[in-house]
Amino acid sequence: MSLKTPAGPDAHTPDPDGGQDPVPVPSPEAIADLVADAITAPSLHNAQPWRFRYDPHRRVVEVRADPDRGIALSDPEGRAAHLGCAAALFNLRVAAAHAGWKPVTRLLPDPGDPLLLAEVRLDGGRALYDATRLPYRKTTETYRRSGEPYDGTADAYDELADLYPALRRRRTSRAPFTEERIDEQLLDTLRRAALIEGARLAFPDEFHGETVLELGREAERRQLSDTALREELAAWTGDHRTHPPDTPPDDGVPSDAFGPRARAGNAPVRDLGAGDDPSGRAVADFERSPQLALLGTAGDSRADWLRAGQALERVLLEATLDGLATSLASEALEWDELRWAVRDPASALSHVQMVIRFGYGDQPGPALRRRPVQEVLTVTGDG
């Protein structure tokens, strides 16, 4: 990723920390590189509900919600859209730290602009990332238990940069995982990743895990019995969305990403092709004891959703670096009464924001298409 700066007198701005050296202004080309990394984030049905606006005079990248890309019936309050935008926000922070910037983040900075979800100011003062440095995340032996966001220190920026290699390796896998169990040390690493961003990650016992799976099945049954919900799902999934000249759309989930059908019983992932002709899909045996986690927050405000989305992406990137496969299960969370039941009474989670399935598998999901950067990024002023 390049850090090109525009020529001329506007190429630098004063150091916001009061230093004497001016801070270089990232060029629009450099910001486009950062946004290209940011939009590798996951979102419900790959709807990509984000937009970005760059103000070079302030060195600020705004992360904004795109109201035209909401999923109205399944996500009427926009919670899932906030999670997706926040995951993209986290990727932006990772990419900026990797490129040598200090990404200073403010959530919901303007109450009068509800589409403005976050601002990221790119401060200077960091050396370009040293890929030979021993990753800080691998040497620390403790993780934060306070739930306070962890930001603003050299270690914090280094930890962000360490996650960069996972940005384009992370996939959602709807394939079977093996029965190999994840060791407790790695589970603690994932818990810590959530805590750093102000959320919590709980691993339910087998009994509650089966309850969570059954709640997901109930949500799927409800969706299949509702014509409007089936049509909404079909609008974002399947190959019928491909139009001549055989160019697939830059969003949604194509059929080759649905994964196989379960040979017997139910798969521990949402079956995006449940209402379609199953003859063209493979059949497979899924793991008998899925390893699930509940990502939650103390509150359920828009700010909590944004914290949860960043925590989600941090957990997914950490899992990717550590060799884990992942998939997301949000279907039960789309129904208020089912979402409440997903909560694990044995944990301190008040509001579950996402169900994550972890495991080991040799079938990573395909890389889903993304909208071009020029469609989601606007540069203000003359740069």
WOPESUL-V728069 format. One record per residue. RES is the residue in three letters. PSI is psi in whole degrees, 0 to 359 (NA if undefined). Layout:
res=RES psi=PSI
res=RES psi=PSI
This chain:
res=MET psi=129
res=SER psi=155
res=LEU psi=66
res=LYS psi=144
res=THR psi=143
res=PRO psi=147
res=ALA psi=163
res=GLY psi=181
res=PRO psi=341
res=ASP psi=12
res=ALA psi=349
res=HIS psi=153
res=THR psi=159
res=PRO psi=149
res=ASP psi=120
res=PRO psi=342
res=ASP psi=6
res=GLY psi=7
res=GLY psi=171
res=GLN psi=332
res=ASP psi=132
res=PRO psi=155
res=VAL psi=127
res=PRO psi=146
res=VAL psi=124
res=PRO psi=136
res=SER psi=163
res=PRO psi=327
res=GLU psi=319
res=ALA psi=321
res=ILE psi=322
res=ALA psi=323
res=ASP psi=317
res=LEU psi=317
res=VAL psi=324
res=ALA psi=325
res=ASP psi=321
res=ALA psi=320
res=ILE psi=7
res=THR psi=0
res=ALA psi=154
res=PRO psi=156
res=SER psi=159
res=LEU psi=121
res=HIS psi=23
res=ASN psi=41
res=ALA psi=339
res=GLN psi=66
res=PRO psi=35
res=TRP psi=157
res=ARG psi=160
res=PHE psi=144
res=ARG psi=129
res=TYR psi=127
res=ASP psi=101
res=PRO psi=334
res=HIS psi=332
res=ARG psi=353
res=ARG psi=40
res=VAL psi=133
res=VAL psi=122
res=GLU psi=136
res=VAL psi=120
res=ARG psi=150
res=ALA psi=143
res=ASP psi=105
res=PRO psi=343
res=ASP psi=356
res=ARG psi=23
res=GLY psi=159
res=ILE psi=91
res=ALA psi=317
res=LEU psi=317
res=SER psi=337
res=ASP psi=62
res=PRO psi=330
res=GLU psi=352
res=GLY psi=15
res=ARG psi=312
res=ALA psi=324
res=ALA psi=320
res=HIS psi=318
res=LEU psi=315
res=GLY psi=315
res=CYS psi=323
res=ALA psi=325
res=ALA psi=320
res=ALA psi=322
res=LEU psi=315
res=PHE psi=317
res=ASN psi=322
res=LEU psi=317
res=ARG psi=317
res=VAL psi=312
res=ALA psi=320
res=ALA psi=316
res=ALA psi=320
res=HIS psi=326
res=ALA psi=356
res=GLY psi=6
res=TRP psi=161
res=LYS psi=105
res=PRO psi=104
res=VAL psi=119
res=THR psi=138
res=ARG psi=129
res=LEU psi=141
res=LEU psi=60
res=PRO psi=342
res=ASP psi=102
res=PRO psi=337
res=GLY psi=356
res=ASP psi=85
res=PRO psi=342
res=LEU psi=344
res=LEU psi=105
res=LEU psi=329
res=ALA psi=155
res=GLU psi=138
res=VAL psi=111
res=ARG psi=130
res=LEU psi=95
res=ASP psi=156
res=GLY psi=196
res=GLY psi=355
res=ARG psi=143
res=ALA psi=156
res=LEU psi=148
res=TYR psi=134
res=ASP psi=105
res=ALA psi=346
res=THR psi=352
res=ARG psi=140
res=LEU psi=123
res=PRO psi=129
res=TYR psi=323
res=ARG psi=338
res=LYS psi=346
res=THR psi=340
res=THR psi=146
res=GLU psi=359
res=THR psi=162
res=TYR psi=152
res=ARG psi=137
res=ARG psi=357
res=SER psi=338
res=GLY psi=2
res=GLU psi=139
res=PRO psi=142
res=TYR psi=107
res=ASP psi=163
res=GLY psi=359
res=THR psi=162
res=ALA psi=319
res=ASP psi=320
res=ALA psi=317
res=TYR psi=322
res=ASP psi=319
res=GLU psi=321
res=LEU psi=311
res=ALA psi=327
res=ASP psi=334
res=LEU psi=351
res=TYR psi=317
res=PRO psi=340
res=ALA psi=347
res=LEU psi=313
res=ARG psi=0
res=ARG psi=338
res=ARG psi=135
res=ARG psi=156
res=THR psi=119
res=SER psi=120
res=ARG psi=19
res=ALA psi=167
res=PRO psi=148
res=PHE psi=165
res=THR psi=176
res=GLU psi=0
res=GLU psi=132
res=ARG psi=149
res=ILE psi=132
res=ASP psi=160
res=GLU psi=326
res=GLN psi=318
res=LEU psi=323
res=LEU psi=320
res=ASP psi=322
res=THR psi=319
res=LEU psi=321
res=ARG psi=316
res=ARG psi=319
res=ALA psi=319
res=ALA psi=318
res=LEU psi=323
res=ILE psi=326
res=GLU psi=10
res=GLY psi=20
res=ALA psi=180
res=ARG psi=148
res=LEU psi=121
res=ALA psi=140
res=PHE psi=104
res=PRO psi=157
res=ASP psi=175
res=GLU psi=322
res=PHE psi=310
res=HIS psi=330
res=GLY psi=320
res=GLU psi=326
res=THR psi=317
res=VAL psi=317
res=LEU psi=319
res=GLU psi=324
res=LEU psi=323
res=GLY psi=320
res=ARG psi=320
res=GLU psi=319
res=ALA psi=319
res=GLU psi=320
res=ARG psi=319
res=ARG psi=318
res=GLN psi=317
res=LEU psi=334
res=SER psi=358
res=ASP psi=114
res=THR psi=316
res=ALA psi=319
res=LEU psi=321
res=ARG psi=318
res=GLU psi=322
res=GLU psi=316
res=LEU psi=317
res=ALA psi=333
res=ALA psi=342
res=TRP psi=354
res=THR psi=155
res=GLY psi=163
res=ASP psi=351
res=HIS psi=348
res=ARG psi=351
res=THR psi=131
res=HIS psi=158
res=PRO psi=147
res=PRO psi=68
res=ASP psi=37
res=THR psi=115
res=PRO psi=153
res=PRO psi=162
res=ASP psi=18
res=ASP psi=182
res=GLY psi=182
res=VAL psi=114
res=PRO psi=166
res=SER psi=328
res=ASP psi=355
res=ALA psi=2
res=PHE psi=334
res=GLY psi=173
res=PRO psi=162
res=ARG psi=152
res=ALA psi=135
res=ARG psi=321
res=ALA psi=143
res=GLY psi=215
res=ASN psi=143
res=ALA psi=149
res=PRO psi=27
res=VAL psi=157
res=ARG psi=131
res=ASP psi=98
res=LEU psi=345
res=GLY psi=25
res=ALA psi=327
res=GLY psi=5
res=ASP psi=173
res=ASP psi=119
res=PRO psi=359
res=SER psi=332
res=GLY psi=0
res=ARG psi=146
res=ALA psi=161
res=VAL psi=140
res=ALA psi=162
res=ASP psi=122
res=PHE psi=165
res=GLU psi=145
res=ARG psi=329
res=SER psi=82
res=PRO psi=142
res=GLN psi=102
res=LEU psi=154
res=ALA psi=148
res=LEU psi=122
res=LEU psi=125
res=GLY psi=169
res=THR psi=162
res=ALA psi=323
res=GLY psi=182
res=ASP psi=36
res=SER psi=175
res=ARG psi=321
res=ALA psi=322
res=ASP psi=320
res=TRP psi=320
res=LEU psi=322
res=ARG psi=317
res=ALA psi=319
res=GLY psi=321
res=GLN psi=319
res=ALA psi=319
res=LEU psi=311
res=GLU psi=323
res=ARG psi=317
res=VAL psi=315
res=LEU psi=320
res=LEU psi=318
res=GLU psi=315
res=ALA psi=319
res=THR psi=314
res=LEU psi=329
res=ASP psi=13
res=GLY psi=14
res=LEU psi=147
res=ALA psi=152
res=THR psi=153
res=SER psi=161
res=LEU psi=146
res=ALA psi=102
res=SER psi=359
res=GLU psi=318
res=ALA psi=336
res=LEU psi=353
res=GLU psi=0
res=TRP psi=121
res=ASP psi=314
res=GLU psi=329
res=LEU psi=322
res=ARG psi=318
res=TRP psi=323
res=ALA psi=338
res=VAL psi=330
res=ARG psi=134
res=ASP psi=115
res=PRO psi=343
res=ALA psi=356
res=SER psi=174
res=ALA psi=11
res=LEU psi=128
res=SER psi=320
res=HIS psi=114
res=VAL psi=128
res=GLN psi=336
res=MET psi=147
res=VAL psi=128
res=ILE psi=136
res=ARG psi=124
res=PHE psi=157
res=GLY psi=188
res=TYR psi=135
res=GLY psi=155
res=ASP psi=17
res=GLN psi=76
res=PRO psi=146
res=GLY psi=160
res=PRO psi=155
res=ALA psi=116
res=LEU psi=150
res=ARG psi=155
res=ARG psi=152
res=ARG psi=149
res=PRO psi=148
res=VAL psi=321
res=GLN psi=342
res=GLU psi=339
res=VAL psi=353
res=LEU psi=130
res=THR psi=136
res=VAL psi=124
res=THR psi=160
res=GLY psi=199
res=ASP psi=6
res=GLY psi=NA
